[in-house]
């Protein structure tokens, strides 16, 4: 029996040796295999304002091919950007190439010398764009593997085409992703409409230049948002459209039954503004001064006034401003509304009769300025409207 077991073990070892050898072969990199590495910055290039991606294909430690992708401001301090992509010829440690910038069609010449220094790399040379020559002298540049590079690329555009409700996106905020060559025509189509376009979207970012798509953020009355999204989807060059993040913060939002606040299927805004103003006035010991609905965004501006307690003998007045937004709690038909109210902005002035004390507004001097105390205004609104508050721990209404 002992001899039988020894023979059996010997047979098992003999039969397993080829399998073990195969496993080793599978895990060992193939000789001469190409490896792709990336540099996502070359320090100091174009005064540090260039967005750079240098892609290298290597065999061992030698570079066999390289592509330089540079996005840069067309002038110092400009928000407008151009980009070039140059396939570089590799001659030892020298990388050279010529191309043309994508937007302004300027000639581009690249000559770089790449020098390994331990775990990092130095780059020296020149990049010429049109008549502008940039000297490159950059040291201690680290490279990334292809997996690391891809993991760092942002893919979420923040657009939700069909949200189930308005808890992660805001009812007045929509976003439209459009092809770059159609972006100008799309923006022109928005002229004359009751909406607001974020000016920050007008400058095409480096990410947009590389993707060939630009995202336009628009604020619009929630009652017109769905129609605007549907219209945008039908326009040339539009890739996707939907809701995105906006002003609504869930910790300052309540949800309540819509029946008492609708008239003929639409929100009775006068009634709602009066009710919200009365609650805020009682809570802050103030009096309603004015209410105004923004026709573009559907936001409500409420202004309250009260005697200032800073120095009562001066007879000063506090002006308290809130911004509010009301909408259905989800796209389409719903029997519930959501109401968001901003933190208050409080200013103090001398509005008494006779000579005035001119006060300077020094609120901007506090960079980390704490939000003004609203004396529990959101809780007071929740009680008045018999509303629910958002439970962030459980991601649900309570």
Protein Blocks (a to p, Z undefined) as FASTA:
>chain_A
ZZmmmmmmmmmmmmmmmmmmmmmmmmpccehiacddddfbdehiahhpaccddddddehj
bcfbdcddddddfbghiabdcddddddddehjaccdddddfklopacddddddddehjbc
cdeddddehjbccddddehiacddfklmmmmpcfbgoiafbafbdfkbcfkbccddddfk
lmmmmmmmmgoiacdddfklmpccfklmmnopacddddddfklmmmmmmmmmmpghiabg
cddddfbcfklcccddfklmggehiacfklmmmmmmmmmmmmnopadfbdcddfklopac
dddddddfkbmmnopacddddddddddfbecjdfbdcddddddddddddfbehjdddddd
fklmpmklccddehhmmmmmmmmnopacddfklopaZZ
